[in-house]
Amino acid sequence: MSSPANSGGAVETFLQFVRAINSHDVKSVMALMASDPLLVDSLGNRMSGSPSMEAGWRGYFATCPDYWIQTDDAVAEWHVFADNRPVYEILARRKP
């Protein structure tokens, strides 16, 4: 029996995840995540659990409507490097 990575299953799942993020399709993003996901952002903040993650994706896509990711090759390790200043500027312009 071949493993998902060898059969293309893991690669296809990853590509579906990228497409869902780039489409800002929160429902599809959540369907592709583990049942108890963990996100560690570029500042080291941690978010866990599906309800928090779903709210986080919706909020992030609303705050950063032009957000997208690009992959050029197979991914062995994923690091997020972000210039957080633009996000802070967007948040500062929001009314409380």
Distance bins in CASP14 RR format, pairs under 12 A and 6 or more apart:
PFRMAT RR
TARGET T0000
AUTHOR 0000-0000-0000
RMODE 2
METHOD distances of the structure
MODEL  1
1 7 0 0 0 0 1 0 0 0 0 0 0
2 8 0 0 0 0 1 0 0 0 0 0 0
2 9 0 0 0 0 1 0 0 0 0 0 0
2 10 0 0 0 0 0 1 0 0 0 0 0
3 9 0 0 0 0 1 0 0 0 0 0 0
3 10 1 0 0 1 0 0 0 0 0 0 0
3 11 0 0 0 0 0 1 0 0 0 0 0
4 10 1 0 1 0 0 0 0 0 0 0 0
4 11 0 0 0 0 1 0 0 0 0 0 0
4 12 0 0 0 0 1 0 0 0 0 0 0
4 13 1 0 0 1 0 0 0 0 0 0 0
4 14 0 0 0 0 0 1 0 0 0 0 0
5 11 1 0 0 1 0 0 0 0 0 0 0
5 12 0 0 0 0 0 1 0 0 0 0 0
5 13 0 0 0 0 1 0 0 0 0 0 0
5 14 0 0 0 0 1 0 0 0 0 0 0
5 74 0 0 0 0 1 0 0 0 0 0 0
5 75 0 0 0 0 0 1 0 0 0 0 0
5 76 0 0 0 0 0 1 0 0 0 0 0
7 13 0 0 0 0 0 1 0 0 0 0 0
8 14 0 0 0 0 1 0 0 0 0 0 0
8 15 0 0 0 0 1 0 0 0 0 0 0
8 16 0 0 0 0 0 1 0 0 0 0 0
8 74 0 0 0 0 0 1 0 0 0 0 0
9 15 0 0 0 0 1 0 0 0 0 0 0
9 16 0 0 0 0 1 0 0 0 0 0 0
9 17 0 0 0 0 0 1 0 0 0 0 0
9 32 0 0 0 0 0 1 0 0 0 0 0
10 16 0 0 0 0 0 1 0 0 0 0 0
10 17 0 0 0 0 0 1 0 0 0 0 0
10 32 0 0 0 0 0 1 0 0 0 0 0
10 74 0 0 0 0 1 0 0 0 0 0 0
10 75 0 0 0 0 1 0 0 0 0 0 0
10 76 0 0 0 0 0 1 0 0 0 0 0
11 17 0 0 0 0 0 1 0 0 0 0 0
11 18 0 0 0 0 0 1 0 0 0 0 0
11 71 0 0 0 0 0 1 0 0 0 0 0
11 73 0 0 0 0 0 1 0 0 0 0 0
11 74 1 0 0 1 0 0 0 0 0 0 0
11 75 0 0 0 0 1 0 0 0 0 0 0
11 76 0 0 0 0 0 1 0 0 0 0 0
12 18 0 0 0 0 0 1 0 0 0 0 0
12 19 0 0 0 0 0 1 0 0 0 0 0
12 32 0 0 0 0 0 1 0 0 0 0 0
13 19 0 0 0 0 0 1 0 0 0 0 0
13 20 0 0 0 0 0 1 0 0 0 0 0
13 28 0 0 0 0 0 1 0 0 0 0 0
13 29 0 0 0 0 0 1 0 0 0 0 0
13 31 0 0 0 0 0 1 0 0 0 0 0
13 32 1 0 0 1 0 0 0 0 0 0 0
13 33 0 0 0 0 0 1 0 0 0 0 0
13 34 0 0 0 0 0 1 0 0 0 0 0
13 75 0 0 0 0 0 1 0 0 0 0 0
14 20 0 0 0 0 0 1 0 0 0 0 0
14 21 0 0 0 0 0 1 0 0 0 0 0
14 32 0 0 0 0 1 0 0 0 0 0 0
14 33 0 0 0 0 0 1 0 0 0 0 0
14 69 0 0 0 0 0 1 0 0 0 0 0
14 71 1 0 0 1 0 0 0 0 0 0 0
14 73 0 0 0 0 0 1 0 0 0 0 0
14 74 0 0 0 0 1 0 0 0 0 0 0
14 75 1 0 0 1 0 0 0 0 0 0 0
14 76 0 0 0 0 0 1 0 0 0 0 0
14 78 0 0 0 0 1 0 0 0 0 0 0
15 21 0 0 0 0 0 1 0 0 0 0 0
15 22 0 0 0 0 0 1 0 0 0 0 0
15 32 0 0 0 0 0 1 0 0 0 0 0
15 69 0 0 0 0 0 1 0 0 0 0 0
15 71 1 0 0 1 0 0 0 0 0 0 0
15 74 0 0 0 0 0 1 0 0 0 0 0
15 75 0 0 0 0 0 1 0 0 0 0 0
16 22 0 0 0 0 0 1 0 0 0 0 0
16 23 0 0 0 0 0 1 0 0 0 0 0
16 25 0 0 0 0 1 0 0 0 0 0 0
16 28 1 0 0 1 0 0 0 0 0 0 0
16 29 0 0 0 0 1 0 0 0 0 0 0
16 31 0 0 0 0 1 0 0 0 0 0 0
16 32 1 0 1 0 0 0 0 0 0 0 0
16 33 0 0 0 0 0 1 0 0 0 0 0
17 23 0 0 0 0 0 1 0 0 0 0 0
17 25 0 0 0 0 0 1 0 0 0 0 0
17 28 0 0 0 0 1 0 0 0 0 0 0
17 29 1 0 0 1 0 0 0 0 0 0 0
17 30 0 0 0 0 0 1 0 0 0 0 0
17 31 0 0 0 0 1 0 0 0 0 0 0
17 32 1 0 1 0 0 0 0 0 0 0 0
17 33 1 0 0 1 0 0 0 0 0 0 0
17 34 0 0 0 0 0 1 0 0 0 0 0
17 37 0 0 0 0 0 1 0 0 0 0 0
17 57 0 0 0 0 0 1 0 0 0 0 0
17 69 0 0 0 0 1 0 0 0 0 0 0
17 71 0 0 0 0 1 0 0 0 0 0 0
17 75 0 0 0 0 0 1 0 0 0 0 0
17 78 0 0 0 0 0 1 0 0 0 0 0
18 25 0 0 0 0 0 1 0 0 0 0 0
18 28 0 0 0 0 0 1 0 0 0 0 0
18 29 0 0 0 0 0 1 0 0 0 0 0
18 32 0 0 0 0 1 0 0 0 0 0 0
18 68 0 0 0 0 1 0 0 0 0 0 0
18 69 1 0 1 0 0 0 0 0 0 0 0
18 70 0 0 0 0 1 0 0 0 0 0 0
18 71 1 0 1 0 0 0 0 0 0 0 0
18 72 0 0 0 0 0 1 0 0 0 0 0
18 75 0 0 0 0 1 0 0 0 0 0 0
18 78 0 0 0 0 0 1 0 0 0 0 0
19 25 1 0 0 1 0 0 0 0 0 0 0
19 28 1 0 0 1 0 0 0 0 0 0 0
19 29 0 0 0 0 1 0 0 0 0 0 0
19 32 0 0 0 0 1 0 0 0 0 0 0
19 68 0 0 0 0 0 1 0 0 0 0 0
19 69 0 0 0 0 0 1 0 0 0 0 0
19 70 0 0 0 0 0 1 0 0 0 0 0
19 71 0 0 0 0 0 1 0 0 0 0 0
20 26 0 0 0 0 1 0 0 0 0 0 0
20 27 0 0 0 0 1 0 0 0 0 0 0
20 28 1 1 0 0 0 0 0 0 0 0 0
20 29 1 0 1 0 0 0 0 0 0 0 0
20 30 0 0 0 0 1 0 0 0 0 0 0
20 31 0 0 0 0 1 0 0 0 0 0 0
20 32 1 0 0 1 0 0 0 0 0 0 0
20 33 0 0 0 0 1 0 0 0 0 0 0
20 57 0 0 0 0 1 0 0 0 0 0 0
20 61 0 0 0 0 0 1 0 0 0 0 0
20 68 0 0 0 0 0 1 0 0 0 0 0
20 69 0 0 0 0 0 1 0 0 0 0 0
21 28 0 0 0 0 1 0 0 0 0 0 0
21 29 1 0 0 1 0 0 0 0 0 0 0
21 30 0 0 0 0 0 1 0 0 0 0 0
21 32 0 0 0 0 1 0 0 0 0 0 0
21 33 0 0 0 0 0 1 0 0 0 0 0
21 57 0 0 0 0 1 0 0 0 0 0 0
21 60 0 0 0 0 1 0 0 0 0 0 0
21 61 0 0 0 0 1 0 0 0 0 0 0
21 64 0 0 0 0 0 1 0 0 0 0 0
21 67 1 0 0 1 0 0 0 0 0 0 0
21 68 1 0 0 1 0 0 0 0 0 0 0
21 69 1 0 1 0 0 0 0 0 0 0 0
21 70 0 0 0 0 0 1 0 0 0 0 0
21 71 0 0 0 0 0 1 0 0 0 0 0
21 78 0 0 0 0 0 1 0 0 0 0 0
21 80 0 0 0 0 0 1 0 0 0 0 0
22 28 0 0 0 0 0 1 0 0 0 0 0
22 29 0 0 0 0 0 1 0 0 0 0 0
22 61 0 0 0 0 0 1 0 0 0 0 0
22 66 0 0 0 0 0 1 0 0 0 0 0
22 67 0 0 0 0 1 0 0 0 0 0 0
22 68 1 0 1 0 0 0 0 0 0 0 0
22 69 1 0 0 1 0 0 0 0 0 0 0
22 70 0 0 0 0 1 0 0 0 0 0 0
22 71 0 0 0 0 0 1 0 0 0 0 0
23 29 0 0 0 0 1 0 0 0 0 0 0
23 57 0 0 0 0 0 1 0 0 0 0 0
23 61 0 0 0 0 1 0 0 0 0 0 0
23 67 0 0 0 0 0 1 0 0 0 0 0
23 68 0 0 0 0 1 0 0 0 0 0 0
23 69 0 0 0 0 0 1 0 0 0 0 0
24 57 0 0 0 0 1 0 0 0 0 0 0
24 58 0 0 0 0 1 0 0 0 0 0 0
24 59 0 0 0 0 0 1 0 0 0 0 0
24 60 0 0 0 0 1 0 0 0 0 0 0
24 61 1 0 1 0 0 0 0 0 0 0 0
24 62 0 0 0 0 1 0 0 0 0 0 0
24 63 0 0 0 0 0 1 0 0 0 0 0
24 64 0 0 0 0 1 0 0 0 0 0 0
24 65 1 0 0 1 0 0 0 0 0 0 0
24 66 0 0 0 0 1 0 0 0 0 0 0
24 67 1 0 0 1 0 0 0 0 0 0 0
24 68 0 0 0 0 1 0 0 0 0 0 0
24 69 0 0 0 0 0 1 0 0 0 0 0
25 31 0 0 0 0 1 0 0 0 0 0 0
25 32 0 0 0 0 1 0 0 0 0 0 0
25 54 0 0 0 0 0 1 0 0 0 0 0
25 57 0 0 0 0 1 0 0 0 0 0 0
25 58 0 0 0 0 0 1 0 0 0 0 0
25 61 0 0 0 0 1 0 0 0 0 0 0
26 32 0 0 0 0 0 1 0 0 0 0 0
26 33 0 0 0 0 0 1 0 0 0 0 0
26 50 0 0 0 0 0 1 0 0 0 0 0
26 53 0 0 0 0 1 0 0 0 0 0 0
26 54 1 0 0 1 0 0 0 0 0 0 0
26 55 0 0 0 0 1 0 0 0 0 0 0
26 56 0 0 0 0 1 0 0 0 0 0 0
26 57 1 0 1 0 0 0 0 0 0 0 0
26 58 1 0 1 0 0 0 0 0 0 0 0
26 59 0 0 0 0 1 0 0 0 0 0 0
26 60 0 0 0 0 1 0 0 0 0 0 0
26 61 1 0 0 1 0 0 0 0 0 0 0
26 62 0 0 0 0 0 1 0 0 0 0 0
27 33 0 0 0 0 0 1 0 0 0 0 0
27 50 0 0 0 0 0 1 0 0 0 0 0
27 54 0 0 0 0 1 0 0 0 0 0 0
27 57 0 0 0 0 1 0 0 0 0 0 0
27 58 0 0 0 0 0 1 0 0 0 0 0
27 61 0 0 0 0 0 1 0 0 0 0 0
28 54 0 0 0 0 0 1 0 0 0 0 0
28 57 0 0 0 0 0 1 0 0 0 0 0
29 37 0 0 0 0 1 0 0 0 0 0 0
29 39 0 0 0 0 0 1 0 0 0 0 0
29 50 0 0 0 0 0 1 0 0 0 0 0
29 53 0 0 0 0 1 0 0 0 0 0 0
29 54 0 0 0 0 1 0 0 0 0 0 0
29 56 0 0 0 0 0 1 0 0 0 0 0
29 57 1 0 1 0 0 0 0 0 0 0 0
29 58 0 0 0 0 1 0 0 0 0 0 0
29 60 0 0 0 0 0 1 0 0 0 0 0
29 61 0 0 0 0 1 0 0 0 0 0 0
29 67 0 0 0 0 0 1 0 0 0 0 0
29 69 0 0 0 0 0 1 0 0 0 0 0
30 36 0 0 0 0 0 1 0 0 0 0 0
30 37 0 0 0 0 1 0 0 0 0 0 0
30 49 0 0 0 0 0 1 0 0 0 0 0
30 50 1 0 0 1 0 0 0 0 0 0 0
30 51 0 0 0 0 1 0 0 0 0 0 0
30 52 0 0 0 0 0 1 0 0 0 0 0
30 53 1 0 0 1 0 0 0 0 0 0 0
30 54 1 0 1 0 0 0 0 0 0 0 0
30 55 0 0 0 0 0 1 0 0 0 0 0
30 56 0 0 0 0 0 1 0 0 0 0 0
30 57 1 0 0 1 0 0 0 0 0 0 0
30 58 0 0 0 0 1 0 0 0 0 0 0
31 37 0 0 0 0 0 1 0 0 0 0 0
31 50 0 0 0 0 0 1 0 0 0 0 0
31 53 0 0 0 0 0 1 0 0 0 0 0
31 54 0 0 0 0 0 1 0 0 0 0 0
31 57 0 0 0 0 0 1 0 0 0 0 0
32 50 0 0 0 0 0 1 0 0 0 0 0
32 53 0 0 0 0 0 1 0 0 0 0 0
32 57 0 0 0 0 0 1 0 0 0 0 0
33 39 0 0 0 0 1 0 0 0 0 0 0
33 47 0 0 0 0 0 1 0 0 0 0 0
33 48 0 0 0 0 0 1 0 0 0 0 0
33 49 0 0 0 0 1 0 0 0 0 0 0
33 50 1 0 0 1 0 0 0 0 0 0 0
33 52 0 0 0 0 0 1 0 0 0 0 0
33 53 1 0 0 1 0 0 0 0 0 0 0
33 54 0 0 0 0 1 0 0 0 0 0 0
33 56 0 0 0 0 0 1 0 0 0 0 0
33 57 0 0 0 0 1 0 0 0 0 0 0
34 48 0 0 0 0 0 1 0 0 0 0 0
34 49 0 0 0 0 1 0 0 0 0 0 0
34 50 0 0 0 0 1 0 0 0 0 0 0
34 53 0 0 0 0 1 0 0 0 0 0 0
35 48 0 0 0 0 0 1 0 0 0 0 0
35 49 0 0 0 0 1 0 0 0 0 0 0
35 50 1 0 0 1 0 0 0 0 0 0 0
35 51 0 0 0 0 0 1 0 0 0 0 0
35 53 0 0 0 0 0 1 0 0 0 0 0
36 47 0 0 0 0 0 1 0 0 0 0 0
36 48 1 0 0 1 0 0 0 0 0 0 0
36 49 1 0 1 0 0 0 0 0 0 0 0
36 50 1 0 0 1 0 0 0 0 0 0 0
36 51 0 0 0 0 0 1 0 0 0 0 0
36 52 0 0 0 0 0 1 0 0 0 0 0
36 53 0 0 0 0 1 0 0 0 0 0 0
37 46 0 0 0 0 0 1 0 0 0 0 0
37 47 0 0 0 0 1 0 0 0 0 0 0
37 48 1 0 0 1 0 0 0 0 0 0 0
37 49 1 0 1 0 0 0 0 0 0 0 0
37 50 1 0 0 1 0 0 0 0 0 0 0
37 51 0 0 0 0 0 1 0 0 0 0 0
37 52 0 0 0 0 1 0 0 0 0 0 0
37 53 1 0 1 0 0 0 0 0 0 0 0
37 54 0 0 0 0 1 0 0 0 0 0 0
37 56 0 0 0 0 0 1 0 0 0 0 0
37 57 0 0 0 0 0 1 0 0 0 0 0
38 44 0 0 0 0 0 1 0 0 0 0 0
38 45 0 0 0 0 0 1 0 0 0 0 0
38 46 1 0 0 1 0 0 0 0 0 0 0
38 47 1 0 0 1 0 0 0 0 0 0 0
38 48 1 0 1 0 0 0 0 0 0 0 0
38 49 1 0 0 1 0 0 0 0 0 0 0
38 50 0 0 0 0 0 1 0 0 0 0 0
38 52 0 0 0 0 1 0 0 0 0 0 0
38 53 0 0 0 0 1 0 0 0 0 0 0
39 45 0 0 0 0 1 0 0 0 0 0 0
39 46 1 0 0 1 0 0 0 0 0 0 0
39 47 1 0 1 0 0 0 0 0 0 0 0
39 48 1 0 0 1 0 0 0 0 0 0 0
39 49 0 0 0 0 1 0 0 0 0 0 0
39 50 0 0 0 0 0 1 0 0 0 0 0
39 52 0 0 0 0 1 0 0 0 0 0 0
39 53 1 0 0 1 0 0 0 0 0 0 0
39 54 0 0 0 0 0 1 0 0 0 0 0
39 55 0 0 0 0 0 1 0 0 0 0 0
39 56 0 0 0 0 1 0 0 0 0 0 0
39 57 0 0 0 0 1 0 0 0 0 0 0
39 60 0 0 0 0 1 0 0 0 0 0 0
39 78 0 0 0 0 0 1 0 0 0 0 0
39 80 0 0 0 0 1 0 0 0 0 0 0
40 46 1 0 1 0 0 0 0 0 0 0 0
40 47 0 0 0 0 1 0 0 0 0 0 0
40 48 0 0 0 0 1 0 0 0 0 0 0
40 53 0 0 0 0 0 1 0 0 0 0 0
40 78 0 0 0 0 0 1 0 0 0 0 0
40 79 0 0 0 0 0 1 0 0 0 0 0
40 80 0 0 0 0 1 0 0 0 0 0 0
41 47 1 0 0 1 0 0 0 0 0 0 0
41 53 0 0 0 0 0 1 0 0 0 0 0
41 56 0 0 0 0 0 1 0 0 0 0 0
41 60 0 0 0 0 1 0 0 0 0 0 0
41 79 0 0 0 0 0 1 0 0 0 0 0
41 80 1 0 0 1 0 0 0 0 0 0 0
41 81 0 0 0 0 0 1 0 0 0 0 0
41 82 1 0 0 1 0 0 0 0 0 0 0
41 84 0 0 0 0 1 0 0 0 0 0 0
41 87 0 0 0 0 0 1 0 0 0 0 0
42 78 0 0 0 0 0 1 0 0 0 0 0
42 79 0 0 0 0 1 0 0 0 0 0 0
42 80 1 0 1 0 0 0 0 0 0 0 0
42 81 1 0 0 1 0 0 0 0 0 0 0
42 82 1 0 1 0 0 0 0 0 0 0 0
42 83 0 0 0 0 1 0 0 0 0 0 0
42 84 1 0 0 1 0 0 0 0 0 0 0
42 85 0 0 0 0 0 1 0 0 0 0 0
42 87 0 0 0 0 1 0 0 0 0 0 0
43 80 0 0 0 0 1 0 0 0 0 0 0
43 81 0 0 0 0 0 1 0 0 0 0 0
43 82 0 0 0 0 1 0 0 0 0 0 0
43 83 0 0 0 0 0 1 0 0 0 0 0
43 84 1 0 0 1 0 0 0 0 0 0 0
43 85 0 0 0 0 0 1 0 0 0 0 0
43 87 0 0 0 0 0 1 0 0 0 0 0
43 88 0 0 0 0 0 1 0 0 0 0 0
44 79 0 0 0 0 0 1 0 0 0 0 0
44 80 0 0 0 0 1 0 0 0 0 0 0
44 82 0 0 0 0 0 1 0 0 0 0 0
44 84 0 0 0 0 0 1 0 0 0 0 0
45 52 0 0 0 0 0 1 0 0 0 0 0
45 56 0 0 0 0 0 1 0 0 0 0 0
45 80 0 0 0 0 0 1 0 0 0 0 0
45 82 0 0 0 0 0 1 0 0 0 0 0
45 84 0 0 0 0 0 1 0 0 0 0 0
46 52 0 0 0 0 1 0 0 0 0 0 0
46 53 0 0 0 0 0 1 0 0 0 0 0
47 53 1 0 0 1 0 0 0 0 0 0 0
47 54 0 0 0 0 0 1 0 0 0 0 0
47 55 0 0 0 0 1 0 0 0 0 0 0
47 56 1 0 0 1 0 0 0 0 0 0 0
47 57 0 0 0 0 1 0 0 0 0 0 0
47 59 0 0 0 0 0 1 0 0 0 0 0
47 60 0 0 0 0 0 1 0 0 0 0 0
48 56 0 0 0 0 0 1 0 0 0 0 0
49 55 0 0 0 0 1 0 0 0 0 0 0
49 56 0 0 0 0 0 1 0 0 0 0 0
49 57 0 0 0 0 0 1 0 0 0 0 0
50 56 0 0 0 0 0 1 0 0 0 0 0
50 57 0 0 0 0 0 1 0 0 0 0 0
51 57 0 0 0 0 0 1 0 0 0 0 0
51 58 0 0 0 0 0 1 0 0 0 0 0
52 58 0 0 0 0 0 1 0 0 0 0 0
52 59 0 0 0 0 0 1 0 0 0 0 0
53 59 0 0 0 0 0 1 0 0 0 0 0
53 60 0 0 0 0 0 1 0 0 0 0 0
54 60 0 0 0 0 0 1 0 0 0 0 0
54 61 0 0 0 0 0 1 0 0 0 0 0
55 61 0 0 0 0 0 1 0 0 0 0 0
55 62 0 0 0 0 0 1 0 0 0 0 0
56 62 0 0 0 0 1 0 0 0 0 0 0
56 63 0 0 0 0 1 0 0 0 0 0 0
56 64 0 0 0 0 0 1 0 0 0 0 0
57 63 0 0 0 0 0 1 0 0 0 0 0
57 64 0 0 0 0 0 1 0 0 0 0 0
57 67 0 0 0 0 0 1 0 0 0 0 0
58 64 0 0 0 0 0 1 0 0 0 0 0
58 65 0 0 0 0 0 1 0 0 0 0 0
59 65 0 0 0 0 0 1 0 0 0 0 0
59 67 0 0 0 0 0 1 0 0 0 0 0
59 87 0 0 0 0 0 1 0 0 0 0 0
59 90 0 0 0 0 0 1 0 0 0 0 0
59 91 0 0 0 0 0 1 0 0 0 0 0
59 94 0 0 0 0 0 1 0 0 0 0 0
60 66 0 0 0 0 0 1 0 0 0 0 0
60 67 1 0 0 1 0 0 0 0 0 0 0
60 68 0 0 0 0 0 1 0 0 0 0 0
60 80 0 0 0 0 0 1 0 0 0 0 0
60 82 0 0 0 0 0 1 0 0 0 0 0
60 87 0 0 0 0 1 0 0 0 0 0 0
60 90 0 0 0 0 0 1 0 0 0 0 0
60 91 0 0 0 0 0 1 0 0 0 0 0
61 67 1 0 0 1 0 0 0 0 0 0 0
61 68 0 0 0 0 0 1 0 0 0 0 0
62 90 0 0 0 0 0 1 0 0 0 0 0
62 91 0 0 0 0 0 1 0 0 0 0 0
62 94 0 0 0 0 0 1 0 0 0 0 0
63 84 0 0 0 0 0 1 0 0 0 0 0
63 86 0 0 0 0 0 1 0 0 0 0 0
63 87 1 0 0 1 0 0 0 0 0 0 0
63 88 0 0 0 0 0 1 0 0 0 0 0
63 89 0 0 0 0 0 1 0 0 0 0 0
63 90 1 0 1 0 0 0 0 0 0 0 0
63 91 1 0 0 1 0 0 0 0 0 0 0
63 92 0 0 0 0 0 1 0 0 0 0 0
63 93 0 0 0 0 0 1 0 0 0 0 0
63 94 0 0 0 0 1 0 0 0 0 0 0
64 82 0 0 0 0 1 0 0 0 0 0 0
64 83 0 0 0 0 0 1 0 0 0 0 0
64 84 0 0 0 0 0 1 0 0 0 0 0
64 86 0 0 0 0 1 0 0 0 0 0 0
64 87 1 0 0 1 0 0 0 0 0 0 0
64 88 0 0 0 0 0 1 0 0 0 0 0
64 89 0 0 0 0 0 1 0 0 0 0 0
64 90 1 0 0 1 0 0 0 0 0 0 0
64 91 0 0 0 0 0 1 0 0 0 0 0
65 90 0 0 0 0 1 0 0 0 0 0 0
66 86 0 0 0 0 0 1 0 0 0 0 0
66 87 0 0 0 0 0 1 0 0 0 0 0
66 90 0 0 0 0 0 1 0 0 0 0 0
67 80 0 0 0 0 0 1 0 0 0 0 0
67 82 0 0 0 0 1 0 0 0 0 0 0
67 86 0 0 0 0 0 1 0 0 0 0 0
67 87 0 0 0 0 1 0 0 0 0 0 0
67 90 0 0 0 0 0 1 0 0 0 0 0
69 75 0 0 0 0 0 1 0 0 0 0 0
69 78 0 0 0 0 1 0 0 0 0 0 0
69 79 0 0 0 0 0 1 0 0 0 0 0
69 80 0 0 0 0 1 0 0 0 0 0 0
69 81 0 0 0 0 0 1 0 0 0 0 0
69 82 0 0 0 0 0 1 0 0 0 0 0
71 78 0 0 0 0 1 0 0 0 0 0 0
82 88 0 0 0 0 0 1 0 0 0 0 0
83 89 0 0 0 0 0 1 0 0 0 0 0
84 90 0 0 0 0 0 1 0 0 0 0 0
84 91 0 0 0 0 1 0 0 0 0 0 0
84 92 0 0 0 0 0 1 0 0 0 0 0
85 91 0 0 0 0 0 1 0 0 0 0 0
85 92 0 0 0 0 0 1 0 0 0 0 0
86 92 0 0 0 0 0 1 0 0 0 0 0
86 93 0 0 0 0 0 1 0 0 0 0 0
87 93 0 0 0 0 0 1 0 0 0 0 0
87 94 0 0 0 0 0 1 0 0 0 0 0
88 94 0 0 0 0 0 1 0 0 0 0 0
END
